[in-house]
Amino acid sequence: MIQYSILFIAFLFSAICGLISIPLILNFCKEKGLYDIPDERKIHKTGIPRLGGISFLPSMLLAFLATTFTHNSFNGINEITLSLWSLYFFISLLLIYSVGLVDDILGLDAKTKFVVQILAACLLPLSGLYLNNFYGFLGLHEIPSYIGIPLTVFIIVFINNAINLIDGIDGLAAGLSFIALFGFMICFLNEEMMKYSVLIAGLLGVIISFLYFNLFGDPKKNRKIFMGDSGSLTLGFILGFLAVKYAMYNPKVMNWTPDSLLLSYTFLIVPVFDVVRVILVRLMHKKPIFNADKNHVHHKLMRIGLTQHQALACILSMALFFILINIALKFIVPSTVIVGIDIVLWLCINYFINKAIEKNGQKVYLERE
Protein backbone atom coordinates (compact mmCIF):
# COMPACT_ATOMS: atom_id res chain seq x y z
CA MET A 1 0.00 0.00 0.00
CA ILE A 2 2.86 2.37 0.83
CA GLN A 3 4.40 1.72 -2.59
CA TYR A 4 1.22 2.77 -4.38
CA SER A 5 1.01 5.91 -2.24
CA ILE A 6 4.56 6.86 -3.21
CA LEU A 7 3.81 6.32 -6.89
CA PHE A 8 0.64 8.40 -6.65
CA ILE A 9 2.51 11.25 -4.94
CA ALA A 10 5.18 11.23 -7.68
CA PHE A 11 2.46 11.16 -10.34
CA LEU A 12 0.49 14.01 -8.73
CA PHE A 13 3.56 16.18 -8.08
CA SER A 14 4.68 15.86 -11.69
CA ALA A 15 1.18 16.54 -13.03
CA ILE A 16 1.04 19.73 -11.00
CA CYS A 17 4.47 20.73 -12.33
CA GLY A 18 3.15 20.23 -15.84
CA LEU A 19 -0.02 22.23 -15.21
CA ILE A 20 2.11 25.11 -13.92
CA SER A 21 4.96 24.98 -16.46
CA ILE A 22 3.08 24.37 -19.72
CA PRO A 23 1.10 27.65 -19.62
CA LEU A 24 4.40 29.46 -18.97
CA ILE A 25 5.92 27.69 -21.99
CA LEU A 26 2.90 28.68 -24.10
CA ASN A 27 3.34 32.33 -23.14
CA PHE A 28 7.06 32.13 -23.93
CA CYS A 29 6.37 30.60 -27.35
CA LYS A 30 3.86 33.35 -28.14
CA GLU A 31 6.33 36.04 -27.09
CA LYS A 32 9.18 34.56 -29.16
CA GLY A 33 7.06 33.37 -32.08
CA LEU A 34 8.06 29.72 -31.65
CA TYR A 35 5.37 27.88 -33.59
CA ASP A 36 5.09 24.65 -35.52
CA ILE A 37 4.16 25.93 -38.97
CA PRO A 38 1.74 23.81 -41.05
CA ASP A 39 2.95 22.17 -44.27
CA GLU A 40 1.64 19.54 -46.68
CA ARG A 41 2.33 16.64 -44.28
CA LYS A 42 0.93 18.17 -41.10
CA ILE A 43 -2.63 17.93 -39.93
CA HIS A 44 -2.98 21.30 -38.17
CA LYS A 45 -3.88 24.39 -40.17
CA THR A 46 -2.54 27.13 -37.89
CA GLY A 47 0.76 27.67 -36.09
CA ILE A 48 0.92 25.83 -32.75
CA PRO A 49 3.59 26.25 -30.02
CA ARG A 50 5.93 23.26 -30.15
CA LEU A 51 7.90 23.27 -26.89
CA GLY A 52 5.63 21.17 -24.67
CA GLY A 53 8.32 18.52 -24.31
CA ILE A 54 10.50 20.96 -22.37
CA SER A 55 8.34 20.23 -19.32
CA PHE A 56 8.87 16.45 -19.42
CA LEU A 57 12.37 15.97 -18.03
CA PRO A 58 12.31 18.67 -15.29
CA SER A 59 8.87 17.59 -14.04
CA MET A 60 9.90 13.93 -13.96
CA LEU A 61 13.14 14.63 -12.09
CA LEU A 62 11.55 17.06 -9.62
CA ALA A 63 8.83 14.53 -8.82
CA PHE A 64 11.40 11.77 -8.40
CA LEU A 65 13.69 13.82 -6.15
CA ALA A 66 10.87 15.26 -4.03
CA THR A 67 9.25 11.86 -3.54
CA THR A 68 12.55 10.11 -2.82
CA PHE A 69 13.75 12.72 -0.31
CA THR A 70 10.38 12.73 1.47
CA HIS A 71 10.30 8.93 1.66
CA ASN A 72 13.90 8.77 2.90
CA SER A 73 13.28 11.44 5.54
CA PHE A 74 10.34 9.56 7.01
CA ASN A 75 12.43 6.38 7.11
CA GLY A 76 15.59 7.97 8.52
CA ILE A 77 17.65 7.37 5.37
CA ASN A 78 20.29 10.06 4.88
CA GLU A 79 21.73 9.10 1.52
CA ILE A 80 20.71 8.19 -2.03
CA THR A 81 22.70 5.60 -3.92
CA LEU A 82 23.30 6.18 -7.63
CA SER A 83 24.38 3.24 -9.77
CA LEU A 84 26.67 3.57 -12.78
CA TRP A 85 23.73 2.61 -14.99
CA SER A 86 21.66 5.46 -13.57
CA LEU A 87 24.48 7.98 -13.96
CA TYR A 88 25.11 7.08 -17.59
CA PHE A 89 21.38 7.05 -18.25
CA PHE A 90 20.91 10.60 -16.98
CA ILE A 91 23.94 11.86 -18.93
CA SER A 92 22.69 10.26 -22.15
CA LEU A 93 19.13 11.45 -21.49
CA LEU A 94 20.38 15.00 -21.02
CA LEU A 95 22.12 14.75 -24.40
CA ILE A 96 18.90 13.64 -26.09
CA TYR A 97 16.82 16.26 -24.31
CA SER A 98 19.29 19.01 -25.26
CA VAL A 99 19.44 18.09 -28.95
CA GLY A 100 15.63 17.97 -29.07
CA LEU A 101 15.42 21.38 -27.42
CA VAL A 102 17.95 22.93 -29.80
CA ASP A 103 16.09 21.42 -32.75
CA ASP A 104 12.75 22.84 -31.57
CA ILE A 105 14.17 26.35 -31.11
CA LEU A 106 16.88 26.70 -33.75
CA GLY A 107 16.49 23.66 -35.98
CA LEU A 108 18.94 20.81 -36.59
CA ASP A 109 19.48 18.54 -39.56
CA ALA A 110 18.50 14.88 -39.29
CA LYS A 111 22.12 13.69 -39.51
CA THR A 112 23.17 15.65 -36.42
CA LYS A 113 20.25 14.35 -34.39
CA PHE A 114 20.95 10.81 -35.52
CA VAL A 115 24.63 11.02 -34.51
CA VAL A 116 23.72 12.35 -31.06
CA GLN A 117 21.20 9.53 -30.62
CA ILE A 118 23.88 6.96 -31.40
CA LEU A 119 26.36 8.58 -29.01
CA ALA A 120 23.77 8.70 -26.23
CA ALA A 121 22.80 5.07 -26.81
CA CYS A 122 26.47 4.00 -26.76
CA LEU A 123 26.89 5.35 -23.22
CA LEU A 124 24.55 2.73 -21.77
CA PRO A 125 26.58 -0.38 -22.76
CA LEU A 126 29.66 1.39 -21.34
CA SER A 127 27.96 1.18 -17.95
CA GLY A 128 27.33 -2.55 -18.45
CA LEU A 129 23.73 -2.25 -19.60
CA TYR A 130 22.98 -4.24 -22.73
CA LEU A 131 20.71 -6.99 -24.01
CA ASN A 132 22.32 -10.30 -23.06
CA ASN A 133 19.56 -12.89 -23.32
CA PHE A 134 16.82 -13.77 -25.84
CA TYR A 135 14.99 -16.05 -23.35
CA GLY A 136 14.35 -18.69 -26.02
CA PHE A 137 13.17 -16.34 -28.77
CA LEU A 138 14.15 -17.94 -32.12
CA GLY A 139 15.73 -20.71 -30.05
CA LEU A 140 18.35 -18.31 -28.63
CA HIS A 141 19.16 -17.78 -24.99
CA GLU A 142 22.33 -16.13 -23.67
CA ILE A 143 24.06 -13.94 -26.28
CA PRO A 144 27.66 -12.62 -26.19
CA SER A 145 28.45 -8.98 -25.56
CA TYR A 146 29.85 -8.41 -29.06
CA ILE A 147 26.34 -9.10 -30.36
CA GLY A 148 24.36 -7.71 -27.45
CA ILE A 149 26.09 -4.31 -27.31
CA PRO A 150 25.56 -3.20 -30.95
CA LEU A 151 22.07 -4.72 -30.82
CA THR A 152 21.31 -2.60 -27.75
CA VAL A 153 22.48 0.59 -29.47
CA PHE A 154 20.35 -0.27 -32.50
CA ILE A 155 17.26 -1.01 -30.38
CA ILE A 156 17.49 2.22 -28.39
CA VAL A 157 18.04 4.39 -31.48
CA PHE A 158 15.25 2.57 -33.33
CA ILE A 159 12.72 2.99 -30.51
CA ASN A 160 13.78 6.62 -30.12
CA ASN A 161 13.02 7.31 -33.78
CA ALA A 162 9.84 5.22 -33.76
CA ILE A 163 8.29 7.46 -31.09
CA ASN A 164 9.56 10.57 -32.86
CA LEU A 165 8.14 9.51 -36.24
CA ILE A 166 4.72 8.46 -34.97
CA ASP A 167 4.20 11.89 -33.39
CA GLY A 168 1.89 13.00 -36.20
CA ILE A 169 -1.51 13.71 -34.62
CA ASP A 170 -2.64 15.10 -31.28
CA GLY A 171 -1.95 12.80 -28.36
CA LEU A 172 -0.53 9.88 -30.33
CA ALA A 173 3.12 9.76 -29.23
CA ALA A 174 2.15 10.78 -25.71
CA GLY A 175 -0.72 8.27 -25.54
CA LEU A 176 1.33 5.33 -26.80
CA SER A 177 4.19 6.31 -24.49
CA PHE A 178 1.79 6.52 -21.54
CA ILE A 179 0.55 2.97 -22.17
CA ALA A 180 4.10 1.61 -22.53
CA LEU A 181 5.40 3.51 -19.50
CA PHE A 182 2.50 2.31 -17.36
CA GLY A 183 3.31 -1.27 -18.36
CA PHE A 184 6.98 -0.85 -17.47
CA MET A 185 6.04 0.77 -14.14
CA ILE A 186 4.01 -2.29 -13.17
CA CYS A 187 6.83 -4.62 -14.29
CA PHE A 188 9.50 -2.82 -12.27
CA LEU A 189 7.15 -2.61 -9.29
CA ASN A 190 6.66 -6.38 -9.43
CA GLU A 191 10.45 -6.75 -9.37
CA GLU A 192 10.61 -4.41 -6.33
CA MET A 193 12.70 -1.90 -8.30
CA MET A 194 10.94 1.05 -6.73
CA LYS A 195 13.24 3.81 -7.99
CA TYR A 196 12.42 3.04 -11.60
CA SER A 197 8.70 2.85 -10.85
CA VAL A 198 8.81 6.25 -9.12
CA LEU A 199 10.73 7.76 -12.02
CA ILE A 200 8.15 6.42 -14.48
CA ALA A 201 5.24 7.62 -12.31
CA GLY A 202 6.77 11.09 -12.43
CA LEU A 203 6.89 10.99 -16.21
CA LEU A 204 3.30 9.71 -16.42
CA GLY A 205 2.08 12.71 -14.42
CA VAL A 206 3.49 15.36 -16.75
CA ILE A 207 2.28 13.41 -19.79
CA ILE A 208 -1.29 13.67 -18.46
CA SER A 209 -0.88 17.45 -18.06
CA PHE A 210 0.55 17.70 -21.57
CA LEU A 211 -2.33 15.65 -23.03
CA TYR A 212 -4.82 18.04 -21.46
CA PHE A 213 -3.36 21.01 -23.35
CA ASN A 214 -2.51 19.01 -26.49
CA LEU A 215 -5.94 17.40 -26.93
CA PHE A 216 -8.31 19.96 -25.45
CA GLY A 217 -6.42 23.27 -25.51
CA ASP A 218 -7.88 26.09 -27.58
CA PRO A 219 -5.30 27.46 -30.06
CA LYS A 220 -7.23 30.74 -30.27
CA LYS A 221 -6.60 31.25 -26.54
CA ASN A 222 -2.95 30.12 -26.83
CA ARG A 223 -3.64 26.99 -24.81
CA LYS A 224 -2.80 24.26 -27.33
CA ILE A 225 0.73 22.88 -27.56
CA PHE A 226 2.79 20.19 -29.30
CA MET A 227 5.59 18.28 -27.58
CA GLY A 228 8.19 18.85 -30.29
CA ASP A 229 11.41 16.84 -30.59
CA SER A 230 12.37 17.74 -27.03
CA GLY A 231 9.38 15.66 -25.96
CA SER A 232 9.25 12.83 -28.51
CA LEU A 233 13.01 12.17 -28.41
CA THR A 234 13.00 12.24 -24.61
CA LEU A 235 10.09 9.80 -24.41
CA GLY A 236 11.61 7.54 -27.07
CA PHE A 237 14.99 7.38 -25.36
CA ILE A 238 13.48 6.65 -21.95
CA LEU A 239 11.34 3.88 -23.43
CA GLY A 240 14.37 2.41 -25.21
CA PHE A 241 16.35 2.45 -21.97
CA LEU A 242 13.52 0.85 -19.99
CA ALA A 243 13.03 -1.85 -22.62
CA VAL A 244 16.69 -2.88 -22.46
CA LYS A 245 16.86 -2.46 -18.68
CA TYR A 246 13.90 -4.75 -18.10
CA ALA A 247 14.95 -7.28 -20.76
CA MET A 248 18.57 -7.62 -19.58
CA TYR A 249 19.22 -10.65 -17.43
CA ASN A 250 21.10 -9.60 -14.31
CA PRO A 251 20.49 -11.82 -11.25
CA LYS A 252 22.12 -9.22 -8.97
CA VAL A 253 19.37 -6.75 -9.82
CA MET A 254 16.35 -8.73 -10.96
CA ASN A 255 15.04 -12.27 -10.65
CA TRP A 256 14.95 -14.57 -13.68
CA THR A 257 11.97 -13.33 -15.66
CA PRO A 258 11.62 -15.42 -18.85
CA ASP A 259 8.97 -13.14 -20.36
CA SER A 260 10.86 -9.86 -19.78
CA LEU A 261 12.02 -9.53 -23.40
CA LEU A 262 8.53 -10.37 -24.68
CA LEU A 263 6.91 -7.74 -22.45
CA SER A 264 9.46 -5.07 -23.39
CA TYR A 265 8.66 -5.70 -27.04
CA THR A 266 4.91 -5.95 -26.44
CA PHE A 267 4.60 -2.49 -24.88
CA LEU A 268 6.08 -0.92 -28.02
CA ILE A 269 4.51 -2.99 -30.82
CA VAL A 270 2.46 -0.29 -32.52
CA PRO A 271 5.14 2.42 -32.98
CA VAL A 272 7.82 -0.16 -33.85
CA PHE A 273 5.67 -2.14 -36.30
CA ASP A 274 4.43 1.05 -37.93
CA VAL A 275 7.96 2.32 -38.60
CA VAL A 276 9.03 -1.08 -39.98
CA ARG A 277 5.99 -1.13 -42.28
CA VAL A 278 6.63 2.43 -43.50
CA ILE A 279 10.29 1.63 -44.27
CA LEU A 280 9.34 -1.53 -46.17
CA VAL A 281 6.70 0.34 -48.19
CA ARG A 282 9.22 3.03 -49.11
CA LEU A 283 11.68 0.37 -50.26
CA MET A 284 8.95 -1.34 -52.31
CA HIS A 285 8.24 1.96 -54.05
CA LYS A 286 11.98 2.62 -54.47
CA LYS A 287 11.91 5.71 -52.28
CA PRO A 288 14.64 6.74 -49.81
CA ILE A 289 13.75 5.36 -46.38
CA PHE A 290 14.43 8.71 -44.71
CA ASN A 291 12.09 10.64 -47.02
CA ALA A 292 8.96 11.87 -45.28
CA ASP A 293 5.56 10.83 -46.63
CA LYS A 294 1.96 10.41 -45.48
CA ASN A 295 1.81 6.64 -44.93
CA HIS A 296 1.99 6.20 -41.17
CA VAL A 297 -0.97 4.43 -39.61
CA HIS A 298 -2.54 7.69 -38.41
CA HIS A 299 -2.37 9.15 -41.93
CA LYS A 300 -4.08 6.05 -43.32
CA LEU A 301 -6.85 6.04 -40.72
CA MET A 302 -7.61 9.67 -41.47
CA ARG A 303 -7.81 8.88 -45.19
CA ILE A 304 -10.63 6.50 -44.30
CA GLY A 305 -12.47 9.49 -42.87
CA LEU A 306 -11.65 9.32 -39.15
CA THR A 307 -11.02 12.51 -37.20
CA GLN A 308 -7.78 13.02 -35.29
CA HIS A 309 -9.35 11.96 -32.01
CA GLN A 310 -11.03 8.93 -33.60
CA ALA A 311 -7.74 7.84 -35.18
CA LEU A 312 -6.03 8.34 -31.81
CA ALA A 313 -8.60 6.17 -30.02
CA CYS A 314 -8.26 3.50 -32.71
CA ILE A 315 -4.45 3.32 -32.50
CA LEU A 316 -4.40 3.33 -28.69
CA SER A 317 -6.95 0.50 -28.79
CA MET A 318 -4.60 -1.42 -31.11
CA ALA A 319 -1.76 -1.02 -28.59
CA LEU A 320 -3.94 -2.28 -25.73
CA PHE A 321 -5.22 -5.13 -27.91
CA PHE A 322 -1.69 -6.40 -28.63
CA ILE A 323 -0.73 -6.12 -24.96
CA LEU A 324 -3.76 -8.15 -23.83
CA ILE A 325 -3.23 -10.76 -26.56
CA ASN A 326 0.47 -11.23 -25.78
CA ILE A 327 -0.03 -11.40 -22.02
CA ALA A 328 -2.69 -14.07 -22.52
CA LEU A 329 -0.59 -16.02 -25.04
CA LYS A 330 2.63 -16.01 -22.98
CA PHE A 331 1.15 -18.68 -20.73
CA ILE A 332 0.32 -20.91 -23.69
CA VAL A 333 2.85 -20.63 -26.53
CA PRO A 334 6.56 -19.69 -26.91
CA SER A 335 7.60 -16.09 -27.57
CA THR A 336 8.65 -16.87 -31.15
CA VAL A 337 5.11 -18.02 -31.97
CA ILE A 338 3.64 -14.95 -30.25
CA VAL A 339 5.74 -12.59 -32.36
CA GLY A 340 4.65 -14.48 -35.47
CA ILE A 341 0.99 -14.10 -34.44
CA ASP A 342 1.55 -10.37 -33.83
CA ILE A 343 3.00 -9.93 -37.32
CA VAL A 344 0.06 -11.75 -38.91
CA LEU A 345 -2.44 -9.67 -36.92
CA TRP A 346 -0.64 -6.43 -37.87
CA LEU A 347 -0.68 -7.42 -41.54
CA CYS A 348 -4.40 -8.22 -41.33
CA ILE A 349 -5.17 -4.89 -39.65
CA ASN A 350 -3.27 -2.99 -42.33
CA TYR A 351 -4.92 -5.05 -45.09
CA PHE A 352 -8.39 -4.04 -43.89
CA ILE A 353 -7.28 -0.42 -43.46
CA ASN A 354 -6.00 -0.41 -47.05
CA LYS A 355 -9.27 -1.87 -48.30
CA ALA A 356 -11.22 0.79 -46.42
CA ILE A 357 -9.01 3.51 -47.96
CA GLU A 358 -9.65 2.14 -51.46
CA LYS A 359 -13.38 1.93 -50.76
CA ASN A 360 -13.26 5.57 -49.68
CA GLY A 361 -11.74 6.50 -53.05
CA GLN A 362 -8.34 7.40 -51.62
CA LYS A 363 -4.82 6.28 -52.55
CA VAL A 364 -3.27 3.65 -50.26
CA TYR A 365 0.25 4.97 -50.85
CA LEU A 366 0.83 8.71 -50.79
CA GLU A 367 4.14 10.39 -51.51
CA ARG A 368 4.94 13.69 -49.89
CA GLU A 369 2.86 16.31 -51.62
C-alpha positions in Angstrom: 0.0 0.0 0.0 2.9 2.4 0.8 4.4 1.7 -2.6 1.2 2.8 -4.4 1.0 5.9 -2.2 4.6 6.9 -3.2 3.8 6.3 -6.9 0.6 8.4 -6.6 2.5 11.3 -4.9 5.2 11.2 -7.7 2.5 11.2 -10.3 0.5 14.0 -8.7 3.6 16.2 -8.1 4.7 15.9 -11.7 1.2 16.5 -13.0 1.0 19.7 -11.0 4.5 20.7 -12.3 3.2 20.2 -15.8 0.0 22.2 -15.2 2.1 25.1 -13.9 5.0 25.0 -16.5 3.1 24.4 -19.7 1.1 27.7 -19.6 4.4 29.5 -19.0 5.9 27.7 -22.0 2.9 28.7 -24.1 3.3 32.3 -23.1 7.1 32.1 -23.9 6.4 30.6 -27.3 3.9 33.3 -28.1 6.3 36.0 -27.1 9.2 34.6 -29.2 7.1 33.4 -32.1 8.1 29.7 -31.7 5.4 27.9 -33.6 5.1 24.7 -35.5 4.2 25.9 -39.0 1.7 23.8 -41.1 2.9 22.2 -44.3 1.6 19.5 -46.7 2.3 16.6 -44.3 0.9 18.2 -41.1 -2.6 17.9 -39.9 -3.0 21.3 -38.2 -3.9 24.4 -40.2 -2.5 27.1 -37.9 0.8 27.7 -36.1 0.9 25.8 -32.7 3.6 26.3 -30.0 5.9 23.3 -30.2 7.9 23.3 -26.9 5.6 21.2 -24.7 8.3 18.5 -24.3 10.5 21.0 -22.4 8.3 20.2 -19.3 8.9 16.4 -19.4 12.4 16.0 -18.0 12.3 18.7 -15.3 8.9 17.6 -14.0 9.9 13.9 -14.0 13.1 14.6 -12.1 11.6 17.1 -9.6 8.8 14.5 -8.8 11.4 11.8 -8.4 13.7 13.8 -6.1 10.9 15.3 -4.0 9.3 11.9 -3.5 12.5 10.1 -2.8 13.7 12.7 -0.3 10.4 12.7 1.5 10.3 8.9 1.7 13.9 8.8 2.9 13.3 11.4 5.5 10.3 9.6 7.0 12.4 6.4 7.1 15.6 8.0 8.5 17.7 7.4 5.4 20.3 10.1 4.9 21.7 9.1 1.5 20.7 8.2 -2.0 22.7 5.6 -3.9 23.3 6.2 -7.6 24.4 3.2 -9.8 26.7 3.6 -12.8 23.7 2.6 -15.0 21.7 5.5 -13.6 24.5 8.0 -14.0 25.1 7.1 -17.6 21.4 7.0 -18.3 20.9 10.6 -17.0 23.9 11.9 -18.9 22.7 10.3 -22.2 19.1 11.4 -21.5 20.4 15.0 -21.0 22.1 14.8 -24.4 18.9 13.6 -26.1 16.8 16.3 -24.3 19.3 19.0 -25.3 19.4 18.1 -28.9 15.6 18.0 -29.1 15.4 21.4 -27.4 17.9 22.9 -29.8 16.1 21.4 -32.8 12.7 22.8 -31.6 14.2 26.3 -31.1 16.9 26.7 -33.7 16.5 23.7 -36.0 18.9 20.8 -36.6 19.5 18.5 -39.6 18.5 14.9 -39.3 22.1 13.7 -39.5 23.2 15.7 -36.4 20.3 14.4 -34.4 21.0 10.8 -35.5 24.6 11.0 -34.5 23.7 12.3 -31.1 21.2 9.5 -30.6 23.9 7.0 -31.4 26.4 8.6 -29.0 23.8 8.7 -26.2 22.8 5.1 -26.8 26.5 4.0 -26.8 26.9 5.3 -23.2 24.5 2.7 -21.8 26.6 -0.4 -22.8 29.7 1.4 -21.3 28.0 1.2 -18.0 27.3 -2.5 -18.5 23.7 -2.3 -19.6 23.0 -4.2 -22.7 20.7 -7.0 -24.0 22.3 -10.3 -23.1 19.6 -12.9 -23.3 16.8 -13.8 -25.8 15.0 -16.0 -23.4 14.3 -18.7 -26.0 13.2 -16.3 -28.8 14.2 -17.9 -32.1 15.7 -20.7 -30.0 18.3 -18.3 -28.6 19.2 -17.8 -25.0 22.3 -16.1 -23.7 24.1 -13.9 -26.3 27.7 -12.6 -26.2 28.5 -9.0 -25.6 29.9 -8.4 -29.1 26.3 -9.1 -30.4 24.4 -7.7 -27.4 26.1 -4.3 -27.3 25.6 -3.2 -30.9 22.1 -4.7 -30.8 21.3 -2.6 -27.7 22.5 0.6 -29.5 20.3 -0.3 -32.5 17.3 -1.0 -30.4 17.5 2.2 -28.4 18.0 4.4 -31.5 15.3 2.6 -33.3 12.7 3.0 -30.5 13.8 6.6 -30.1 13.0 7.3 -33.8 9.8 5.2 -33.8 8.3 7.5 -31.1 9.6 10.6 -32.9 8.1 9.5 -36.2 4.7 8.5 -35.0 4.2 11.9 -33.4 1.9 13.0 -36.2 -1.5 13.7 -34.6 -2.6 15.1 -31.3 -2.0 12.8 -28.4 -0.5 9.9 -30.3 3.1 9.8 -29.2 2.1 10.8 -25.7 -0.7 8.3 -25.5 1.3 5.3 -26.8 4.2 6.3 -24.5 1.8 6.5 -21.5 0.6 3.0 -22.2 4.1 1.6 -22.5 5.4 3.5 -19.5 2.5 2.3 -17.4 3.3 -1.3 -18.4 7.0 -0.8 -17.5 6.0 0.8 -14.1 4.0 -2.3 -13.2 6.8 -4.6 -14.3 9.5 -2.8 -12.3 7.1 -2.6 -9.3 6.7 -6.4 -9.4 10.4 -6.8 -9.4 10.6 -4.4 -6.3 12.7 -1.9 -8.3 10.9 1.1 -6.7 13.2 3.8 -8.0 12.4 3.0 -11.6 8.7 2.9 -10.9 8.8 6.2 -9.1 10.7 7.8 -12.0 8.2 6.4 -14.5 5.2 7.6 -12.3 6.8 11.1 -12.4 6.9 11.0 -16.2 3.3 9.7 -16.4 2.1 12.7 -14.4 3.5 15.4 -16.7 2.3 13.4 -19.8 -1.3 13.7 -18.5 -0.9 17.4 -18.1 0.5 17.7 -21.6 -2.3 15.7 -23.0 -4.8 18.0 -21.5 -3.4 21.0 -23.3 -2.5 19.0 -26.5 -5.9 17.4 -26.9 -8.3 20.0 -25.5 -6.4 23.3 -25.5 -7.9 26.1 -27.6 -5.3 27.5 -30.1 -7.2 30.7 -30.3 -6.6 31.3 -26.5 -3.0 30.1 -26.8 -3.6 27.0 -24.8 -2.8 24.3 -27.3 0.7 22.9 -27.6 2.8 20.2 -29.3 5.6 18.3 -27.6 8.2 18.9 -30.3 11.4 16.8 -30.6 12.4 17.7 -27.0 9.4 15.7 -26.0 9.3 12.8 -28.5 13.0 12.2 -28.4 13.0 12.2 -24.6 10.1 9.8 -24.4 11.6 7.5 -27.1 15.0 7.4 -25.4 13.5 6.7 -21.9 11.3 3.9 -23.4 14.4 2.4 -25.2 16.3 2.5 -22.0 13.5 0.8 -20.0 13.0 -1.8 -22.6 16.7 -2.9 -22.5 16.9 -2.5 -18.7 13.9 -4.7 -18.1 14.9 -7.3 -20.8 18.6 -7.6 -19.6 19.2 -10.7 -17.4 21.1 -9.6 -14.3 20.5 -11.8 -11.3 22.1 -9.2 -9.0 19.4 -6.7 -9.8 16.3 -8.7 -11.0 15.0 -12.3 -10.7 15.0 -14.6 -13.7 12.0 -13.3 -15.7 11.6 -15.4 -18.8 9.0 -13.1 -20.4 10.9 -9.9 -19.8 12.0 -9.5 -23.4 8.5 -10.4 -24.7 6.9 -7.7 -22.4 9.5 -5.1 -23.4 8.7 -5.7 -27.0 4.9 -5.9 -26.4 4.6 -2.5 -24.9 6.1 -0.9 -28.0 4.5 -3.0 -30.8 2.5 -0.3 -32.5 5.1 2.4 -33.0 7.8 -0.2 -33.9 5.7 -2.1 -36.3 4.4 1.1 -37.9 8.0 2.3 -38.6 9.0 -1.1 -40.0 6.0 -1.1 -42.3 6.6 2.4 -43.5 10.3 1.6 -44.3 9.3 -1.5 -46.2 6.7 0.3 -48.2 9.2 3.0 -49.1 11.7 0.4 -50.3 9.0 -1.3 -52.3 8.2 2.0 -54.0 12.0 2.6 -54.5 11.9 5.7 -52.3 14.6 6.7 -49.8 13.7 5.4 -46.4 14.4 8.7 -44.7 12.1 10.6 -47.0 9.0 11.9 -45.3 5.6 10.8 -46.6 2.0 10.4 -45.5 1.8 6.6 -44.9 2.0 6.2 -41.2 -1.0 4.4 -39.6 -2.5 7.7 -38.4 -2.4 9.1 -41.9 -4.1 6.1 -43.3 -6.9 6.0 -40.7 -7.6 9.7 -41.5 -7.8 8.9 -45.2 -10.6 6.5 -44.3 -12.5 9.5 -42.9 -11.6 9.3 -39.2 -11.0 12.5 -37.2 -7.8 13.0 -35.3 -9.4 12.0 -32.0 -11.0 8.9 -33.6 -7.7 7.8 -35.2 -6.0 8.3 -31.8 -8.6 6.2 -30.0 -8.3 3.5 -32.7 -4.5 3.3 -32.5 -4.4 3.3 -28.7 -6.9 0.5 -28.8 -4.6 -1.4 -31.1 -1.8 -1.0 -28.6 -3.9 -2.3 -25.7 -5.2 -5.1 -27.9 -1.7 -6.4 -28.6 -0.7 -6.1 -25.0 -3.8 -8.1 -23.8 -3.2 -10.8 -26.6 0.5 -11.2 -25.8 0.0 -11.4 -22.0 -2.7 -14.1 -22.5 -0.6 -16.0 -25.0 2.6 -16.0 -23.0 1.2 -18.7 -20.7 0.3 -20.9 -23.7 2.9 -20.6 -26.5 6.6 -19.7 -26.9 7.6 -16.1 -27.6 8.6 -16.9 -31.2 5.1 -18.0 -32.0 3.6 -15.0 -30.3 5.7 -12.6 -32.4 4.6 -14.5 -35.5 1.0 -14.1 -34.4 1.6 -10.4 -33.8 3.0 -9.9 -37.3 0.1 -11.7 -38.9 -2.4 -9.7 -36.9 -0.6 -6.4 -37.9 -0.7 -7.4 -41.5 -4.4 -8.2 -41.3 -5.2 -4.9 -39.6 -3.3 -3.0 -42.3 -4.9 -5.1 -45.1 -8.4 -4.0 -43.9 -7.3 -0.4 -43.5 -6.0 -0.4 -47.1 -9.3 -1.9 -48.3 -11.2 0.8 -46.4 -9.0 3.5 -48.0 -9.6 2.1 -51.5 -13.4 1.9 -50.8 -13.3 5.6 -49.7 -11.7 6.5 -53.1 -8.3 7.4 -51.6 -4.8 6.3 -52.5 -3.3 3.7 -50.3 0.3 5.0 -50.8 0.8 8.7 -50.8 4.1 10.4 -51.5 4.9 13.7 -49.9 2.9 16.3 -51.6 
